[in-house]
Structure formats: structure tokens, C-alpha cells
Amino acid sequence: MRKALVLFGNEIERDALIDTVIYLKRSLGFKIEALYVRDVDREKIMTTPDGLIMAGRVPLMLQGWDAVEQAEMDSLKKCFKDKGLEEELVCDIGNIVDVVTDHMKTCDMLVIGKNDILGEREINILKGNYKTMLLIGDRPLQKMEKIYIGNDDGVKVNRSCYHFIHLFPEITEFHSFVINRDKQDKNQLIEYMEQNGKKVYHGELNHNKYEDVLAKVDEADIFIMGNLSRNYFLEKIVGKNGVKLLEKGKAPIFIG
């Protein structure tokens, strides 16, 4: 049985994440582990600009934070109940990357929500996670008919496709495209997919405006892309397209 670890936290589009859980469970037969992490690193935000902890106010701030987290977990449990989900919300305490890494040992895929700007929480998980990830923005995963691949024929997207076809062997058709580059006579990713019994419709996407690329990607039920480099903050500064897709794309994003 396929198993997904679903991390709940500060995502804005919680309903989209829960609707994705419902689809994974009821339509695809996934076992679901719902996780909420009380991050021990939260005290870091309670420092002054020169790095000194505001010792007198920290206890009160932590108490307030505890109340907020408890209210958030209570709200999640109510959402589960209202939507007929019987899964227990597991609460763990620790460094969020370490906790997720440990829980992923028994899971096939990590599902997390994303906002329009990737925060330190999401970036650290992206850098540290060692298995498949599904990132959900304002649109849930509700069907798997249009599967798009951002295909630069690199090793990262090849790895993502490898994990996708082994996790979802029932999917047989894919739409692959390269952006503003002539189609290659030989694309090794397409060759790999076809030798595994997959049909791939490949083409070039000629768009000079990035908004047009986003619009094309957002047609997909799932968009498969390769992971980014480990220097996410540098890529944000120089405006790399992969970061923009992760942040602004509405379609669920699959990274292997």
C-alpha cells in the first residue's frame, strides 16, 4: 500500500491540502499519516537584531505561541471530522526537518502546502527531504489526467519522473515540453519513459513572457519538475524560473 505523510502547518490553502488528502485516500488508495510539528526552533524569531534573546518576554511569547498552535490543531481536527476523515492528527516536537525526515522512513511521499512565497520552513524541507514530494498551493489534486513534465532532459527531472512512474504505475500518458529551445533529435528522458511503457507527447513551448509559461503549467493536474539547487536564496535573488514555478504555480507540483 502506498503511504503519504501530509505535513500541516502555516499553509494558507488548508482546504486544498485536505481535499488532496481525500483524493489520495479515496481515489488512489493511499494510507495517510497526518503530521503537525511543534518546531523547537521557533525561539529563533524571538531575538533582537543583535542576536540577544528577549529573556523577560520569551515565556509569555511562548505561552501565546502554544495557544495559537493548540487552536490550529483543534481547527485541523474539526476539518478532518467535517470532511469525514478518520485519520488521527499526529503531533510531534522537534526540529521540523529532523521530524519530517524521521516520519518519512515509513512513507512513500511527502505532501505539504505551499504559499505564494517559499518560507524558510518549506525551503529547509525541500533541501533536506530524501523522498518524493507533492506541493499543494491553492488548487488541490483531484484528478490525474493531464500530467505535464518540465523536460530539460536533465538528471533532476529524470529522477522525478523515475519516482513518479514507480509511485503511480497506472499513469501511462504524459505531456512533456521544453521552454524556448528547439526540440532535440534525441531526448533521453522520453526514451526512458517510453521504454517503461509510457506514451509521451513532447513539444517546444515558445513563450517569452513567464506568465504565459505559468498559464501553460497551470493547465496540468500535476506538474513534474526536477528539484532545484541547494542554494535557494541565491536562486530567488537572481530570479530563477524554477523558484517562480514553485511559488506561483497553481497546479500541484511533483518533485522526486
C-alpha positions in Angstrom: 0.0 0.0 0.0 1.2 3.5 -0.9 1.6 5.8 2.1 1.7 9.6 2.2 3.0 11.8 5.0 0.9 15.0 5.0 2.5 17.9 6.9 0.2 20.6 8.2 1.4 23.9 9.4 1.2 27.5 8.3 -0.1 27.0 4.8 -2.8 29.4 3.7 -4.7 27.0 1.5 -5.5 24.3 4.1 -8.7 23.2 2.3 -6.7 22.4 -0.8 -4.3 20.3 1.2 -7.2 18.4 3.0 -9.0 17.9 -0.4 -5.8 16.4 -1.7 -5.7 14.0 1.2 -9.3 12.9 0.4 -8.3 12.3 -3.2 -5.2 10.3 -2.3 -7.1 8.2 0.2 -10.4 7.6 -1.5 -9.5 7.6 -5.2 -5.9 6.3 -5.2 -5.9 4.1 -2.0 -3.1 5.9 -0.2 -2.7 5.4 3.5 -2.4 8.8 5.2 -0.3 9.9 8.1 -1.2 13.5 9.1 1.5 15.3 11.0 1.8 18.6 12.8 5.2 19.7 14.2 5.8 21.9 17.2 9.0 23.4 15.9 11.6 23.8 18.7 13.4 26.4 16.5 10.6 28.9 16.9 12.6 30.7 19.6 14.9 32.0 16.9 12.4 34.6 15.8 12.3 35.9 19.4 15.7 37.5 19.2 16.7 41.1 18.9 18.6 42.4 15.8 21.9 42.0 17.6 21.0 38.3 18.4 20.2 38.7 22.1 17.2 36.8 23.4 14.4 38.9 24.9 14.6 36.9 28.1 11.9 38.6 30.1 9.3 38.3 27.3 10.1 34.9 25.9 8.0 32.9 28.4 4.9 35.0 27.7 5.5 34.8 23.9 6.0 31.1 24.1 2.7 30.7 26.0 1.0 32.7 23.4 2.5 30.6 20.6 1.4 27.4 22.4 -2.1 28.7 22.5 -2.0 29.5 18.8 -0.7 26.1 17.9 -3.3 24.3 20.0 -6.0 26.3 18.3 -4.6 25.4 14.9 -4.5 21.7 15.8 -8.1 21.9 17.1 -9.2 23.5 13.9 -7.5 20.9 11.8 -9.1 18.1 13.8 -12.5 19.7 13.2 -11.8 20.0 9.5 -11.0 16.3 9.4 -14.2 15.4 11.2 -16.3 17.7 9.0 -14.9 16.1 5.8 -15.3 12.5 7.1 -11.6 11.8 7.6 -10.8 9.4 10.4 -7.1 9.9 10.4 -5.5 11.0 13.7 -3.5 14.2 13.6 -0.1 13.2 15.0 1.7 15.9 16.9 5.5 15.7 17.2 8.0 18.1 18.8 11.5 18.9 17.4 13.4 20.5 14.6 10.9 20.3 11.7 13.3 18.9 9.1 14.5 16.2 11.5 11.0 15.3 12.5 9.8 15.0 8.9 12.9 13.0 7.9 12.2 10.5 10.7 8.5 10.1 9.8 9.3 9.7 6.1 11.1 6.5 6.8 7.8 4.6 6.6 6.2 6.7 3.8 6.5 6.9 0.0 5.6 10.6 -0.5 5.6 13.8 1.5 2.7 16.2 0.8 3.0 19.8 2.0 1.2 23.0 1.4 2.9 26.0 -0.2 2.2 29.7 -0.2 3.0 32.3 -2.8 6.4 32.8 -1.2 8.5 29.9 -0.1 9.5 30.4 3.6 12.4 29.0 5.5 10.3 26.1 6.6 9.5 24.9 3.1 13.0 25.6 1.8 14.6 23.6 4.5 12.3 20.7 3.9 12.9 20.8 0.2 16.7 20.8 0.8 16.5 18.0 3.4 13.9 15.6 2.2 15.2 12.4 0.6 12.0 11.1 -1.0 9.2 12.2 -3.3 7.3 15.4 -2.6 4.0 16.8 -3.7 3.5 20.5 -3.1 -0.1 21.9 -3.0 -0.9 25.5 -3.5 -4.4 26.9 -4.0 -5.6 24.0 -6.2 -5.9 20.5 -4.8 -5.0 17.3 -6.5 -8.4 16.0 -7.7 -7.6 14.0 -10.9 -4.6 12.7 -12.8 -5.5 13.0 -16.4 -3.1 15.8 -17.6 0.4 15.1 -16.4 2.9 17.7 -17.6 6.7 17.4 -17.4 9.1 20.4 -17.5 11.6 18.5 -19.6 15.1 19.9 -19.9 16.4 16.3 -20.2 18.5 16.9 -17.1 19.2 14.4 -14.4 16.9 16.1 -11.8 13.7 15.9 -13.8 14.8 12.4 -14.9 14.9 11.4 -11.3 11.5 12.9 -10.6 9.9 11.0 -13.5 11.6 7.8 -12.2 9.9 8.2 -8.9 6.6 9.3 -10.4 6.2 6.2 -12.7 7.1 3.9 -9.9 4.7 5.5 -7.4 1.9 5.9 -9.9 2.3 2.9 -12.4 -1.3 3.3 -13.5 -0.5 6.6 -15.3 0.5 5.9 -18.9 0.3 9.2 -20.8 2.4 12.3 -20.3 2.8 15.7 -21.9 6.4 16.9 -22.0 7.7 20.3 -23.1 10.9 22.3 -23.2 10.8 26.1 -23.0 12.2 28.3 -25.8 14.5 25.6 -27.1 14.5 23.7 -30.3 13.3 20.1 -29.9 16.2 17.7 -29.7 16.5 14.8 -32.1 17.1 12.6 -29.0 15.7 13.2 -25.6 16.9 10.6 -23.1 14.0 11.2 -20.7 11.5 10.5 -23.4 13.4 7.4 -24.3 13.4 6.3 -20.7 9.7 6.9 -20.3 8.8 5.0 -23.5 11.0 2.0 -22.6 8.9 1.8 -19.5 5.7 1.6 -21.5 4.7 5.3 -21.2 3.3 7.5 -24.1 4.9 10.9 -24.1 3.7 13.9 -26.2 6.7 16.2 -26.4 7.0 19.7 -27.8 8.5 23.1 -27.5 6.8 25.8 -25.5 7.6 29.2 -27.2 6.8 31.9 -24.7 8.8 35.0 -24.0 6.6 36.0 -21.0 6.9 34.0 -17.9 3.2 34.5 -17.1 2.4 32.5 -20.3 4.6 29.7 -19.1 2.8 29.7 -15.7 -0.6 29.6 -17.5 0.5 26.5 -19.5 1.8 24.8 -16.4 -1.5 25.5 -14.6 -3.4 23.5 -17.1 -1.9 20.4 -15.6 -3.4 18.2 -13.0 0.2 17.6 -11.8 3.3 19.3 -13.0 6.5 17.2 -12.7 9.8 19.1 -12.3 13.3 18.4 -11.0 14.4 19.7 -7.7 16.4 22.9 -7.5 19.9 23.5 -6.4 20.6 23.7 -2.7 21.2 27.5 -2.9 17.6 28.5 -2.9 18.1 32.0 -1.6 20.6 32.8 -4.4 18.1 31.5 -6.9 15.4 33.7 -5.5 17.7 36.8 -5.8 18.7 36.1 -9.4 15.1 35.1 -10.3 15.5 31.6 -11.5 12.4 30.2 -13.2 12.2 27.0 -11.1 11.7 29.0 -7.9 9.0 31.1 -9.7 7.2 27.9 -10.7 7.3 26.5 -7.2 6.0 29.7 -5.7 3.4 30.9 -8.2 2.2 27.7 -9.9 -1.3 26.8 -9.1 -1.1 23.1 -10.2 0.1 20.5 -7.7 3.9 20.1 -8.2 5.6 16.8 -8.0 9.4 16.6 -7.2 11.1 13.3 -7.0 
